[in-house]
Amino acid sequence: MRVKLFLTVCLGILSMVLTGCWDIQYLTNKKMINGISLDTAKGNQISGTVRAIILESKGGGQFEVKDELMQATGDSVFNLGSTIDSMLPGTIEASKTHVLIIGEDLAKRGIISPLETFYRNPKGYLKMHILISTGLASEILSFKKIEKSPVAFGIKQMVNGAERSTIVPEQTLYSLWSQISDPGEDTVLPMIRRIKDKALIVDSIGLFDGDKYTGVTLSREDSTILLLLKDKLNKHAFMDIPIHQSSGQSKPKKLETNLISFEVRKLKRSFEVSVDKNTQEIECSIKVDLYGAINSFPSNMGQKIDREQLNQELSASLNTQAAGVANKLLEANCDALGIGRKLRVNHSELWKSIDWKSKYKEVNLKPSFQVHITSTGVIY
């Protein structure tokens, strides 16, 4: 009897102490925003497009997923959000937005203003990927489904794949803020473009001067080179490196271009910024040692490779490409390598006395690669 009384008292107390789900919200009442695009519009306005996942109950615990597309125009991003909220039934939930795509024309004006709303929102998703589109961002987000997945989720997977292969940087809303607010380093962002109505592709990066897109992009090969110079090797990096070799068959022998596929698995980097005391000339020297394997060398199938000679030939080819990347950075006034930050730390007096944005173009930038082949495959 005492045991039953004790249990009754305990249950009574627990029912009063434990709270229920007083703030429960059903997913069927929410509209999950998973993709946003922003473009310029007439009259200095902003055009916005969103992809919303809507769950419709079919009964019996089953749901139908719809990928809805909504567009609006407003004076600001906040105004756009209010307008689109009025267009969709239920409550808008943007805390898990996968991608935010900014059209290149809007990006050239500056991206701080369009992103301000997302930074101020306490529910802003800091892991959201930021991309720049070639052309209108709305044309990217309005693309048809990617392998039966919601478009924004498919774009996110494309970006993740390009990041793993060291083609584009791992750039999110969180990481972008620290770079934009740092006067000693400029940012770079992944570029996405549409190949007619067939596919979307992420295979290049855009260079920024402050928060403004310069209009200069680096191709897939140059993007990888820049990321390696920045010591940003991800899982691996696949590089198709052209080298010139003499043909052993034709007489007289002619130089032929062979394309060798090299997989970078490891790197070591040294990064030094020096200042000439007399001329105040700034020199930046970046030396990168790449360690990896030959994945493809068709012209030498089954033949023994002279690793030392091939190391030098690959290094020479990469150094030529790296010099071209360095020139593009200087021409775009994009300090993506963070030379200014290094200068500010090690030469603070000079940093205080110069206008870095005008001085940067005069930097003597010397990138250098050295290839170390660690494996040539089982057929060599």
N, C-alpha and C positions, 0 to 999 in steps of 0.2 A: 504494500500500500504506500509506503514511504517512497519507494522507487518511482511509482507512477506519479505521485504528487510532485516529486523533484523534477521529473521530465516535463510535466505540465507547466511548472513554473519557469523552467529553462526555455521552453518553446515560446511562452508568453513574452519573456524578456527579449529573446532574439527577434521576435516579430516586431517589437517596438524599436530595437536598436538598429537592425539592418535596414538599409534604405533600398528601394527598388530603382528601376531604370526610369527615373522621372523625365529624363531628357532624351528618350529614345527617338531616333529618326530613321524611318524606313528608306532603303535604297530606292524603292520604287517612287518615292517622292522627291528624289534628288536627280539633278542633271549634272553628270560628271564631265567637266571640261578637261579634255586631255590634249588639246592642241590649240594654239593661238597664232594668228599671223597679223602683222601690222604693216600698213602701206601708207604712202602719202595720198591725199585726196585734194580736190579743188578747194580754193579758199583757205589754204594752210591748215586744212583739217586732216584727220587721221581716219583711214578706213581699216576696220577690224573684221577678222573672220575667225570663227571658233568652230571646233569640232566637239560635239557633246555626245556622250554615251548615255542613252536613255534605256532603262529597263522597263519592259512592259510585261506584266504578269499574264501568263496563259492558263493559270490555274494548276492545281496539283503540284505546287512547288516548282513549276517550270517558268522560265522567263525568255523573252525574245529581246536580243540586244540590237539596238538601232544606233547607227553612227550618223547623227544629224549635223547639218552644216547651216550656220547662221552668219549673216553679214550685217554690218551697220557702219555708219559714219558719224563722227562726233568731233568736238573741239579738243578732247583729251582722251586718254586711255580710260580714265575713271568714268567719263561720260559715256564712252563706248560700252563699258561693263554694265552700266545702269540700263542702257537701251536694250542690250541683248538679254539682260535679266528679265525685262518686260516682255520679250518675245518668246521666251521659253516658259512652259508651265512648270510649277514646282520650284524647288530651291536649287540655285546654281552652286556647285561645289568645285572650286578651282584649286584645291590644296594638293592635287595629284596631277597637275598638268605636266605632260611628258616633254613637250617641245614648244618653244616660242620662236617663231620665224619672223625676222625683220626684213622688209624689202630693201634692196640696195639703195634706192633713192632716199628713203627715210633714214637709213643708216649713215648716208653721207651728210645728213644734217646734224647727226649726233644721236647716240643711243641712251644717254643718261635720262633725258626727259621721258621717252616712252617707257623706260624701265622703272621710273620712280614709283609708280603705283604698286608694282610687284614687290619692291623693297620695303615700302611702308606698310603693306598688308601683313599683319601678324600671322596670317594663314598662308602666306606665300610659300611655294614649294621651292626651297633653295637648291634642290638637285635638278631642277628643270634645265634642259639643254637649250642653249641659245645658238641660233644659226642665222646666217645672212643668205638671202636668196638672190640668185641671178634673175633679174626681172621682178615681177610681182610676187610677193609672198603668198597672196591669196590663190594664185594659180598652183602653187605647190600644195597648199592645204586642201584645195578642192579636187585634188587628184583622186582617181578611183581607188578602190580598196587594194591594199597590198597583200596578196596571198590570203584573202579572206579575213584579214585582220583590220581593225580600225586604222585609218591612215596615219594618225599621229603616233600610234604604237609602232607601226611599221617603220616610220621615220626614225624613231628612237632606236630601234634595233639596227638600222643602217648606220646610225652615228656610232653606236657601241662597237659595231664591227670595224668601222674605220679607225676608231680609237685603239682597239686591240692591235691593229696592223700598223700603228704609228703613221697614219695618214693625216689625221686631224688631232688636235689637242683635246684633252678631257676638260671641256669648258662648260661650266654650269653657272646659274645665276649667282651662286655663292662665290665661286672663284673669280668671276668677272668683275665683281665690285672691287676687290682688293687690287686688281690690275688697273682698272680705270682711275682709281683714286691715287695711284702711285705715279708721281711725276718722273720716276727713274726707270719705268718700263712701260712699253705699249703692248696692247693686247692683239691677239689674232683670233679669229673665229672661223669655225667650219662654214664652208659654202655649200649650198644645195641648189641643184638646178634640175629642170625638167627636160627630158629628151622627148620632145613632141608629146604624144599621148601614150607613149610606150612605157616609160619608166622614170623614176626619180633616181638621182645619183649624188652621193656625197664623196667627192674626190679632190677637193682643193680647199685652201684657206684664204681668207681675206685679211689684208694688212690694215691696221688702224693707226692713226695719228691722234693721240688722246682718245676721245670717245667718238671720233668721226672715222667712218670707213673711207679709205683713200681711193677706192676704185681699183686698186692693184691686187691681183690674186696670184697665188703660187699654185702651179700645177701639182698633180699627184706626186711626181718625183721630187720637185723642189720643196713641197710641203714636208716630205719625210726628211729631207736634208736639213731643213730648218729645225725640226723637232729634235733631230740627233745633235745639232749644234747647241740646242737648249738643254741637252741631257734629259730628254723626255722620251726615252725608249720605253714602250709599253711591253706587251707580251713578246713581240718580235717585230721586225721590219723587213719586208721583201723589197729588194731593189733590183731593177733591171738596168745594168750598167753597160754602156757601150764601150768597147775597146777596139783599137785599130791594130790588126795583125797582118803580116805579109802572107800571101797565098803561096803554098808550097807546090802548086800544080801549074799555074800559069807562068809563062816565060816571056818577057821579064816578070819577076814577081811584083804583084800589086798589093796595095794595102786594102784589106777588106774589113768592114765593120761587123763585129760579132757582138751579140747581146747576151750578156751573162747574168743569170739570176742568182743573187747573193742574199742569203738570209742572215740578218744581223741578230745575234742572240745575246750579245753583251757589249758594253762600251765603257771606255774610261775617257774622262774629259778633263782638260786643264783650261782655265779661263783667267786671263790676265789683262788688266788695263793699266797702261803706263802713260806718263806725261813727260814730255821733253822739257827740262827746266829752262832752256833758252828760248825755244820757239813756242812753248805751251801746246805743241801738237799732241793730240791724244791718239794713242794706238791701242787697239784691242786685238789680242791674239787668242784664238780658240783652236786648240788641238784635240782631235777626237780619234781615239783608237777603236776600231770596230773589229769584233771577233764573231765569226760565224761560218756558215757552210755554203758551198757551191751547190745550188739546187738544179741548175741547168747550164750546160755548156755544149750545145749540139755539135759544133764543128769539131770538138775533140772527143767525141763519143768513143770510149774504149781505149783512149790513148793516155799515157802518163802525163800528168801536169807538173810543170815546173812552178811550184808554189811561190817561190820567192819572186820570180819574174812576174807571175800573175798578180801577186800582191801589189807590186809597184805599178803595173798597168791599171789595175782597178783604182788604186789610190790617186793616180794622175787624172783619171777620168772624173772621179768624184770631186777632186780639187777644182777642176774646171767648172763643174756645175755649182760648187759651193761659192766660187767667186761671182758667178752670175746671181745667185741668191743674195749675196752681200750687197751687190750693186742695186738690186731691187729694193732692199730694205732702206738703203741710204736715199734713193730717189723718192721713195714713198714717205720719207721722214718717220719711219716706223722703227722704234727702238725695241724690237721684240726680244732681243737677247738680254736686255736689262743692263746695258753698258752704263747708263746713267746712274743706276743704283750702286753699281760697283765704284763708279767715280765719286759718288756722294759719300761713300763710306771711307774710301782710301785717300781721297784728295778733296776733303771737305772745303778747304779755303778756295780752291779753284771753282768748285761747284757753286759756291755762293756768289762768285764774281762773274759768272757767265750766264747767258741765256741759252739753256741747253737745247731748246728746240731749233735754234738757228745754228748752234755749234755742232750739233749731232752730224749734219751732212758732211762735215769736214773730218770726221773720224777716219783714221786709217784702219780699216777692218780687214784682218787677215785670218780667214778660216782655213783649217788644214785637216785632212783626213789621212789616216794610215790604216790600211786593211790588213787583217791577219786571218788567213784561211785556216780554220781548225778542222775542217772535214770536207772531203770532195765526193763523198758517196761511195757506194760499193763497186761501181763500175770503173773506177779509175785506179 
